[in-house]
């Protein structure tokens, strides 16, 4: 079942305002479990984790910055 444009906007807002800060906390906690790796390794871990979090949400974020396709703009 495809989400409507309005539902995708709401989900994306929820993901960015609630989910992303929680993911950042969990990712930084997971990296601290390691015994402070080399700075380049730590940077690589954060870059990979920064990309991985968005992959499941590609469908939600796709087209959110565009105008609503179902709305008629007849002036």
HELIX and SHEET records of a PDB file:
HELIX    1   1 UNK A    5  UNK A   14  1                                  10    
HELIX    2   2 UNK A   15  UNK A   19  3                                   5    
HELIX    3   3 UNK A   20  UNK A   33  1                                  14    
HELIX    4   4 UNK A   39  UNK A   55  1                                  17    
HELIX    5   5 UNK A   58  UNK A   61  1                                   4    
END                                                                             
